Structures are given as C-alpha cells and as structure tokens.
C-alpha cells in the first residue's frame, strides 16, 4: 500500500489493519504450538522485530523490585546490552517510566535527559532510539517489551500503533507461558516426590502417607527443602543426613 493511502483527509495515519490482524492471528496460532516459556518469548520477540517499523532488535525485560533486570529472549547483542545497562546504571525506560506509562518512547538516545547515564552508554553501544511497551505491573515487578532502533527517530506513529497491538498479544501470551512453566514445574515436583515416596514404600514397607511423613521429617531434621530431599533420594538412593547451613 502506498504511503499516501495510509493517511486520512486530515493527514492522520491509517493503519493497514487487515494485514496486521492477519499477521497477529498467525502469531496467536503459532504461540499455541509452543511448548515452553522460552519458545513463546523468542517467537514474540521475532514477531515484534518483523512487524514493527524501525525495530532492529527487541527483548522481553523483567524487572523485579524496581532494580533487578532480567533480559529474556533478546534478539541480539544490542538488546541484551541495553538490558544489562539498565541494571548496571539503575535507570532507563524499564526502570522508571514504564511503571507509570503504557508506552515509553525514546526518540534520540544521544540527547535523552530522563536517564542520562543509561542514555549515553546506550548510544555508545550503538542504539539510536527505543520504544518500550508495558506488559504487566505487579507491585514492584514489571514486564515490558523493548524495541531498539539503531538510528535516531527510527520509530513512527505506525511503529507505536503496531507495537501496541503486538504488545497486547505479548502480554496475554507471556501470562500463559508463565502458567505453562509453573504447571510443568508443579508436575515435575509432584513426580519427583512420588518417586521418592515409592522408594521409601518399597524399602520399608510403609504406606504412601507414611513415606511422605518420613520425607517431611528428614526435611525438617536436615533443614533442607522437601523437594531437595526427594531429589537426592530419587537420584542417589540415599536420604540427606546432615543439617544444611549449620557448621
């Protein structure tokens, strides 16, 4: 579609909604086929770089306690570097403004004054502009999608519009991915404890309930988590006998 066809009579931009809707529909279907949290996040990042005009790299950023930054599925070294810079300097789009705004635009990192230490180092690393979208805020914890342009003013009104659509899908997919991860962890924990109980039941001729009580007693006596006790028994055939964290 020609550029002039994307503007209304008053000059406002009109999005190619049919094309975007089709691509996002394909994204949603592809995410349903992913079987891990990492696979979902990597797919989201690749889609963001492909769909959002001006985006050269992207990442999903998790911030806990308003200071610890975890870079998830960065598309390249520059995106990873920017996340590391935010944690090192203690400032940046995801460290402050994204908590209060749905979208944060950084047109030119060379002259950005909101986060001077971060901006200067980000520009030195090769970033020209950024566009960050809030995915979720839970207390002092945050999830965001970061888009990076190597040139200044890389992002336009179209970038903001398309990015917000991708971010809305990303927020839902990220929540589902976390639930999937938690479910798999819960299943793995249940299976591990089940294996440990089975060993004790066969070894000592006790019931499932009695075997579980034995695991709990060892956990308390050794000051080790129940899952750690179960894992050691399942992998080595022996229960821990020494208290943890005591000299």
C-alpha positions in Angstrom: 0.0 0.0 0.0 1.3 3.4 -0.9 2.3 5.8 1.9 -0.4 8.4 0.9 -3.0 5.7 1.1 -2.3 5.3 4.8 -3.5 8.8 5.7 -6.9 10.2 6.1 -8.1 13.6 4.7 -6.9 15.3 7.8 -3.4 13.9 7.5 -3.8 11.3 10.3 -2.3 7.9 9.7 -4.5 4.9 8.9 -3.1 1.5 9.8 -3.3 -1.4 7.3 -5.5 -3.2 9.8 -6.4 -6.2 7.7 -2.7 -7.0 7.2 -1.8 -6.5 10.8 -4.8 -8.5 12.0 -3.8 -11.4 9.7 -0.3 -11.5 11.0 -1.3 -11.3 14.6 -3.8 -14.1 14.0 -0.9 -16.2 12.7 1.2 -15.2 15.7 -1.6 -16.3 18.1 -1.8 -19.7 16.4 1.9 -20.2 16.3 2.2 -19.4 20.1 -0.4 -22.1 20.8 2.0 -24.6 19.3 4.9 -23.6 21.5 5.6 -25.9 24.4 7.9 -23.8 26.6 8.1 -20.3 28.1 11.3 -19.6 26.3 9.9 -20.6 22.9 6.9 -18.3 23.4 9.1 -15.3 24.3 11.5 -15.9 21.4 8.6 -16.1 19.0 7.1 -12.8 20.4 10.5 -11.0 20.0 11.0 -12.2 16.4 7.5 -11.1 15.5 8.0 -7.7 17.1 11.2 -7.1 15.1 9.5 -8.3 11.9 6.2 -6.3 12.3 7.2 -3.0 14.0 8.6 -0.4 11.6 12.0 0.8 12.7 12.7 -2.1 15.1 16.2 -3.6 14.6 16.3 -5.6 17.8 14.0 -6.4 20.7 13.7 -8.2 24.1 11.3 -9.0 26.8 12.5 -7.4 30.0 11.6 -8.4 33.5 12.2 -6.0 36.4 11.9 -7.3 40.0 12.0 -5.0 43.0 12.3 -2.0 40.6 16.1 -2.6 40.2 16.9 -6.2 39.1 16.7 -6.6 35.4 16.4 -9.9 33.6 16.7 -10.0 29.8 14.5 -12.6 28.2 14.8 -13.8 24.6 16.9 -10.8 23.3 17.1 -10.9 19.6 20.7 -9.8 19.5 23.7 -8.5 21.5 22.5 -4.8 21.4 19.1 -5.6 23.0 20.9 -7.7 25.7 23.4 -4.9 26.3 20.7 -2.4 26.9 19.0 -4.6 29.5 22.4 -5.0 31.2 23.0 -1.3 31.1 19.6 -0.6 32.8 20.5 -2.9 35.6 24.1 -1.5 35.9 23.1 2.1 35.9 19.9 1.7 37.8 17.9 3.7 35.3 16.3 3.5 31.9 12.9 3.2 30.3 12.0 -0.1 32.1 13.4 1.1 35.5 11.1 4.1 35.9 8.7 5.5 33.4 7.2 2.2 32.2 5.8 1.6 35.7 3.6 4.6 35.2 3.1 4.7 31.4 1.8 2.0 28.9 4.3 3.2 26.3 7.6 5.0 26.6 9.3 6.5 23.5 12.9 7.4 23.4 13.4 9.2 20.0 17.1 10.0 20.3 19.3 8.4 23.0 22.2 10.8 22.2 20.2 13.7 23.7 17.8 11.9 26.1 17.9 13.5 29.5 15.5 11.4 31.6 18.2 8.7 32.2 21.5 10.4 31.3 23.8 7.7 32.4 21.9 4.9 30.7 21.2 7.0 27.5 24.9 7.9 27.0 26.1 4.4 27.3 23.2 3.0 25.2 24.1 5.5 22.4 27.8 4.4 22.7 26.7 0.8 22.3 25.0 1.6 19.0 21.4 2.3 19.9 19.7 5.3 18.4 16.2 5.1 19.7 13.9 2.9 21.8 10.2 2.1 22.2 9.1 0.2 25.3 5.6 -1.3 26.0 4.4 -2.3 29.4 3.2 -5.9 29.5 2.3 -6.1 33.2 2.9 -4.4 36.6 2.6 -6.4 39.8 3.7 -4.4 42.8 7.4 -3.6 42.3 7.7 -6.2 39.5 7.4 -5.3 35.8 7.3 -7.0 32.4 8.0 -5.0 29.3 8.7 -5.4 25.6 11.7 -3.3 24.4 12.2 -2.4 20.8 15.5 -0.9 19.7 16.3 1.1 16.6 19.9 1.6 15.6 19.2 5.1 14.2 17.6 8.1 16.0 13.9 8.7 15.4 13.6 5.2 14.0 10.0 4.8 15.3 7.0 6.5 13.9 3.3 6.7 14.7 2.9 3.5 12.8 5.5 1.9 15.0 3.6 2.9 18.1 0.3 1.6 16.8 1.7 -1.8 15.5 3.9 -2.2 18.6 0.9 -1.7 20.9 -1.0 -4.4 19.1 1.9 -6.8 19.3 2.4 -5.9 23.0 -1.3 -6.7 23.8 -0.8 -10.2 22.3 2.6 -10.5 24.1 1.0 -9.7 27.5 -1.5 -12.5 27.1 1.0 -14.9 25.7 3.5 -14.1 28.4 1.0 -14.7 31.1 0.0 -18.1 29.5 3.7 -19.0 29.1 4.3 -18.4 32.8 1.3 -20.5 33.8 2.7 -23.3 31.5 6.1 -23.0 33.1 4.6 -23.1 36.6 2.4 -26.1 35.6 5.4 -28.0 34.3 7.3 -27.2 37.5 4.4 -28.4 39.6 4.2 -31.7 37.6 7.9 -32.2 37.9 7.8 -31.6 41.6 4.9 -34.0 42.1 6.6 -36.7 40.0 9.9 -36.3 42.0 8.2 -36.5 45.3 6.2 -39.5 44.0 9.4 -41.3 43.0 10.9 -40.6 46.5 7.8 -41.9 48.2 7.9 -45.0 46.0 11.4 -45.8 47.0 10.6 -45.5 50.7 7.4 -47.6 50.4 9.3 -50.4 48.7 12.3 -50.2 51.0 10.5 -50.0 54.3 7.1 -51.5 53.5 5.2 -48.3 54.5 2.2 -46.6 53.0 2.3 -43.6 50.8 1.2 -41.3 53.6 3.9 -42.7 56.0 6.5 -42.3 53.3 5.6 -38.7 52.8 5.8 -38.1 56.6 9.3 -39.6 56.5 10.3 -37.2 53.8 8.9 -34.3 55.8 10.8 -35.4 58.9 14.1 -35.7 57.1 13.5 -32.2 55.5 12.9 -30.7 59.0 15.9 -32.5 60.6 18.4 -31.6 57.9 17.0 -28.1 57.3 16.6 -28.9 53.6 13.6 -28.3 51.4 11.3 -31.2 50.8 12.0 -31.1 47.1 15.8 -31.3 47.7 15.3 -34.3 50.0 13.1 -36.0 47.4 15.6 -35.3 44.6 18.5 -36.6 46.5 16.7 -39.8 47.3 15.4 -40.3 43.8 18.8 -39.7 42.2 21.2 -41.2 44.7 19.0 -43.7 46.6 20.0 -42.1 49.9 18.5 -39.5 52.2 20.5 -36.5 53.4 21.7 -37.0 56.9 23.3 -33.7 57.8 21.6 -30.4 58.6 22.1 -27.8 55.9 23.6 -24.4 56.6 25.0 -25.4 60.0 28.6 -25.6 60.7 
